[in-house]
Amino acid sequence: MRKSPVIKTSLPGPNARKLINQDKIYVSPSYTRYYPLVVEKAKGLWVHDVDGNVFLDFTAGIAVCATGHCHPEVIRAVKKQSGLLLHMSGTDFYYRPQIVLAKKLAHLAPGKGNKKVYFGNSGAEAVEAAFKLARWHTKRELNLAFYGAFHGRTMGALSLTASKAIQKKHYNPLVPGITHIPYAYCYRCPYNLCYPTCGLGCVRWVEDTLFRTTIPPEEVAAIFVEPIQGEGGYIVPPPEFHREMNNIAKKYGILYVTDEVQSGMGRTGKMFAIEHFGVDPDIIALAKGIASGMPLGALTARAEIMDWEAGSHASTFGGNPVSCMAALSTIELLEKELMENAAVQGKHLLDGLGELQQTHECMGDVRGKGLMVAVELVEDRETKAPARKLRSAIIRNAFQKGLLLLGCGENSIRFCPPLTVSSAEIDTCLSIFNDVIGKVAR
Ligand SMILES: Cc1ncc(COP(=O)(O)O)c(C=O)c1O
C-alpha cells in the first residue's frame, strides 16, 4: 500500500511540458486547468504523471471516480461488456444493460411509487432533460434556481446556472423564465441573518415576497436545487431547508428537482444527498460518480411525471451499454461498502480539518457531508474577507507536494476523494495540507 506521493522531477516535468505545449496548439483554450498535471495512469487514489511522479488524488477527477481510479470490478464489467456490445442506441433499440440499470436506479430513488429513468451522457444532459421534462409535464414556463448553482454548460443547463459570470459571457440570450434566488449559505447569509434565529428567512422570502410580488407560483414548473451546493462552495444548507422549500413547491404544484450530479451516488454517505434532508424529490439528475469515470447521465422521476411522448426527447449515445455496466458495478460496490466508507472517512476528514482550523486563522469555515468536504479561506475570521489568492496558492503548492486538490466557490478548497479512500490516505492529505497552508499563509 502506497503511503505518500513521489515527486522526482520539477513540475511540470519534461514529458508533461512537451504535451502541454501540444495541448496549447490543438486543444480548446476554454478549459480551466489549475495546475500542469499530465496524467498517464491511475489506480485507487494514486495518479501517475507522464514523468513518473505519483500524486495523491483528492479530486477523483472532479468527484467522478467514486470507486477509485480503475477499480478492478469496474474494469472487469467494462471489459466484459465491450466484448459483447459497444453501442446500439438505447433510444431506438432495446438492450439488457440499460433496462437493468434503469430498474436499479428506479428502485434506489427515494420516495414511494414507480420511477422511470432517462439516460444521457453527462451532468448537463441530465439537467437539460429535467428542464425539458418539467416543462413538458407541467406545461408551465417559469423556473426557480439558486445563486451559486452549477447545473452544466449546455444552453438550458447554463440558463439555470448562476456560478461564475465568465460561464455566461457572450452567450446571452439564454433560456428565458428562470429566476435565481439566494441559497441557504449560512456562513455568509445573503440576508445577514443568523441560523437558527433566522427561522429560515431565505425560504420564507420565496413565498412572502417573490410569489407575492413578482412570480405567479402557478406558472412555475420547477425549483432546481443542489442538495449540497457543489461548484458554489460545497455549501451544506440547514437540516430543514429542503423540507421547507419542498413544502412550498408542493403547495403550488411545482416540481422539486434535485441536481445530484456532484453530491449523489454515495458521496455524502447516502446514495442521494437529499436523503439527509428527508425529502423525496420529484426528479433527480445524476452523472459524475454514477459510472466511475465512464460517461453517463441519468434522470429519475416518478412514473406519472415522466409522461412525455415518444420522440419528445432522446440521445444517440445516452445509456451506452458499457457505461451502464460500469454503473451497475459501481452501485454494487457503493452498496457493499463504499457508501459506508464515505460516511466514516468523511467524518475523519472533517474532524482532521476541524483540528487544523484551530491552528490556521485563514481556515474560516470547515464544512461538508461524507466525502464532500470544503475549507473556506478568509483574510481574517472577523471580516470573513475571501482569501482568493491564498486559495489558489495553497492548491498550487499542494500540487508541488504531490497532493491533488481543486477549488470551489470563490475562495474554498474542496476535498472529494474517491470513496475508497483509507484513513491513512486522509492522514497523508491532512499532513501535506497542514504543511502547505502553514508555509503559504505565512
Ligand atoms: C451539480 C452539477 N450539475 C451539473 C454539472 C454538469 O455536469 P457535466 O460537466 O457532466 O455536464 C456539474 C458539473 O460539475 C455539477 O456539479
The ligand as an ORCA input file, in Angstrom:
! r2SCAN-3c Opt
* xyz 0 1
  C     -24.237     19.827     -9.635
  C     -23.756     19.714    -11.053
  N     -24.658     19.650    -12.051
  C     -24.291     19.537    -13.334
  C     -22.962     19.502    -13.679
  C     -22.568     19.369    -15.130
  O     -22.025     18.123    -15.347
  P     -21.189     17.814    -16.687
  O     -19.913     18.566    -16.579
  O     -21.023     16.326    -16.673
  O     -22.028     18.272    -17.831
  C     -21.986     19.574    -12.673
  C     -20.555     19.564    -13.021
  O     -19.708     19.950    -12.263
  C     -22.394     19.691    -11.328
  O     -21.505     19.761    -10.336
*
